[in-house]
Amino acid sequence: MCDFLHQINFLNSVIVDLQRKNEELKIKLKKLALSEFNGNDGTDGFDEGISKREKKATPRLFCDICDCFDLHDTEDCPTQAQSPDSVPHTTYHGNPAVERPYCDICEAFGHATETCNDDQTF
C-alpha cells in the first residue's frame, strides 16, 4: 500500500510539473504572437528552443508613374501631385548658369519673345 501511495504522489508531482511547463509555454506563445503582430522578428529572448527565423526584408519603394525605385512611392509621387492643367516638371538638364531664352507670349522656354511667330495675340 505504501508503494502505491508513493507512485500516486510521484505521478501527481509529474502532473503538477507538466501543468506548470504548459502554462509557461502558453505565456511564451502569447508573447511570440504579440511580438510577431507588432512587427518584431519574434525572438524577444526566447532563442533557447526556437531557431532564429530570417528577417523579412522591407519592401523597396517604387513609383509606377516615374518607374523608379527607392525615391518615393506611387502615392507620394510629385508628378501625381500636380494639378491636371499645370505645366509638367521640367526635363531640362542643361547648365543652370546659362540663361535660357523665354517667350512672354507663349510662356515657354526655347525662343525669345522677339522671335516668337505665334500669330495669336490676346
RAQUISUL-V991948 format. One record per residue. N is the residue number from 1. RES is the residue in one letter. OMEGA is omega in whole degrees, 0 to 359 (none if undefined). NEAR is the number of other C-alpha atoms within 8 Angstrom. D_FIRST is the distance of its C-alpha to the first C-alpha in Angstrom with 1 decimal. Layout:
N/RES/OMEGA/NEAR/D_FIRST  N/RES/OMEGA/NEAR/D_FIRST
This chain:
1/M/180/4/0.0  2/C/179/5/3.8  3/D/179/6/5.4  4/F/178/7/5.1  5/L/178/8/6.4  6/H/178/8/8.7  7/Q/179/8/10.0  8/I/178/8/10.7  9/N/179/8/12.5  10/F/180/8/14.3  11/L/176/8/15.5  12/N/179/8/16.6  13/S/177/8/18.6  14/V/179/8/20.1  15/I/180/8/21.2  16/V/180/8/22.7  17/D/179/8/24.5  18/L/177/8/25.8  19/Q/178/8/27.1  20/R/178/8/28.9  21/K/179/8/30.5  22/N/178/8/31.5  23/E/178/8/33.2  24/E/180/8/35.0  25/L/177/8/36.2  26/K/179/8/37.5  27/I/178/8/39.4  28/K/180/9/40.9  29/L/178/8/41.8  30/K/179/8/43.6  31/K/179/8/45.5  32/L/179/11/46.5  33/A/179/9/47.8  34/L/180/8/49.6  35/S/177/12/51.2  36/E/179/10/52.3  37/F/181/7/53.8  38/N/175/6/55.7  39/G/177/6/57.2  40/N/182/8/55.3  41/D/173/9/54.1  42/G/182/8/50.5  43/T/176/10/49.1  44/D/176/8/49.2  45/G/180/5/47.1  46/F/186/8/44.3  47/D/190/9/45.6  48/E/181/6/42.5  49/G/186/5/41.1  50/I/177/7/44.2  51/S/182/6/47.3  52/K/180/6/50.5  53/R/177/5/52.5  54/E/178/4/56.2  55/K/179/5/58.1  56/K/178/4/60.3  57/A/177/4/63.9  58/T/181/4/65.8  59/P/179/4/68.4  60/R/175/6/72.0  61/L/177/9/74.6  62/F/179/12/77.0  63/C/179/14/80.1  64/D/182/8/81.2  65/I/181/8/84.6  66/C/183/7/85.5  67/D/181/7/83.4  68/C/178/8/82.1  69/F/166/9/78.7  70/D/178/8/77.4  71/L/179/8/80.4  72/H/177/10/79.2  73/D/181/11/77.4  74/T/181/10/79.4  75/E/182/6/78.8  76/D/184/8/80.2  77/C/179/12/83.2  78/P/177/6/86.4  79/T/180/9/88.4  80/Q/184/10/86.5  81/A/180/7/87.1  82/Q/174/8/90.8  83/S/186/6/92.5  84/P/182/4/94.0  85/D/180/4/97.6  86/S/179/6/97.3  87/V/181/4/98.6  88/P/178/6/96.0  89/H/181/5/95.0  90/T/174/4/97.5  91/T/180/4/97.1  92/Y/181/4/99.8  93/H/180/4/98.8  94/G/181/4/102.1  95/N/182/5/103.1  96/P/181/5/102.5  97/A/181/4/105.4  98/V/179/5/107.9  99/E/180/5/109.3  100/R/178/6/108.8  101/P/182/8/111.5  102/Y/180/11/110.7  103/C/179/14/112.6  104/D/181/8/112.9  105/I/180/8/114.1  106/C/186/7/111.2  107/E/180/7/108.8  108/A/174/8/107.5  109/F/175/9/107.6  110/G/175/8/109.6  111/H/182/10/113.2  112/A/180/11/115.2  113/T/182/9/116.7  114/E/183/5/120.2  115/T/181/6/119.4  116/C/178/10/117.6  117/N/178/4/119.0  118/D/183/7/117.1  119/D/182/4/119.6  120/Q/174/4/117.6  121/T/185/5/118.3  122/F/none/2/117.0
